[in-house]
Amino acid sequence: MKPDKIVLGILLFIIILLLWNFKIGVFLLVLLLLFCIGLMILFWIMNLIADVDKVLDKNNPKEAYTQRGGLFVGFGYWYGLRSSWPLAKINISKDSISISTLIGGYTIQKAEITALKRYGWGGGIKIEHSNASESPYIVFWPSSYKKLKANLERLGYEIKE
């Protein structure tokens, strides 16, 4: 367990004791306890995803790159499906870009990509392509835009800023 999580646990325990001593009420105490349990579950899930990503990076050859992020897929800005971080994953190889989520996956060959453009203030990547079988509007929001951009360029893709 990391030190920051131990400190967070100690702080939450102190808050619970203070609330109990001030007799705020059992309801608020139970609510705070459920919130703390939810935070611990969230930290556990984030660590699990990070561990899986480390294993994937070790098994991933140098000719590919994988990163987690968010995804919007649809037929335009107002009509589509969204997956927030960390539910989307992009896998970039020299031949194709694959994006997978809980609801499905999308693969676009390099020859079908017409443009990769930086999208929005948060550093998303809009993938414009000619593949008629995939959604026409695909935007991926990486957890680290700089790493994604560097690896896209390393694998032979060009991003228009």
C-alpha positions, -999 to +999 in steps of 0.1 A: +000+000+000+013+034-009+021+060+018-005+085+004-032+060+008-022+052+044-023+089+052-057+092+036-070+063+056-057+078+088-073+112+080-106+095+072-104+076+105-098+108+124-127+125+107-150+096+116-139+099+153-145+136+153-180+132+138-188+105+164-176+127+193-196+157+180-227+135+178-235+146+143-256+115+139-254+079+129-267+086+095-239+110+086-214+086+101-227+057+079-227+080+049-191+090+055-182+054+061-197+044+027-179+072+011-146+060+025-153+025+014-161+038-021-128+057-022-109+026-012-126+006-039-118+033-065-081+033-054-081-005-057-096-005-092-071+022-103-042+002-090-055-029-107-058-011-140-023+003-136-009-032-129-026-046-160-012-018-181+023-025-168+020-061-178+006-051-212+035-027-217+060-055-209+044-078-234+040-051-260+067-050-286+086-018-294+066-016-327+034-008-307+022+015-280-008+013-256-024+040-235-056+044-216-079+074-219-114+085-227-133+080-260-161+096-280-175+076-310-204+085-331-218+103-361-211+139-349-204+161-319-239+157-305-247+121-313-225+092-301-212+072-272-187+083-246-164+063-224-145+081-197-110+073-185-098+046-179-125+026-199-109+032-233-076+020-245-057+028-277-032+005-293-010+019-320+011-001-343+029+007-375+000-007-395-032+003-376-048+021-347-071+000-325-093+015-298-112-008-274-138+000-248-163-020-227-189-016-255-167-026-284-136-020-304-126-001-335-097-008-358-085+016-385-057+007-409-030+033-414-039+035-451-075+045-442-065+073-418-068+106-436-058+128-407-050+128-370-058+162-354-054+176-320-089+181-306-101+204-279-083+220-250-076+188-232-054+174-259-077+149-275-069+132-308-096+132-336-091+104-360-104+111-395-106+081-417-121+066-449-133+033-434-170+032-440-176+003-416-164+023-386-180+054-369-171+086-388-165+106-356-138+092-333-121+113-306-097+097-281-086+117-249-053+102-237-041+102-201-009+118-214-011+137-247+027+142-249+034+105-247+007+096-272+020+122-297+056+111-293+047+075-299+024+082-328+053+101-345+077+073-336+054+048-354+051+070-385+019+090-379+016+127-383-006+148-360-019+182-372-020+207-344 
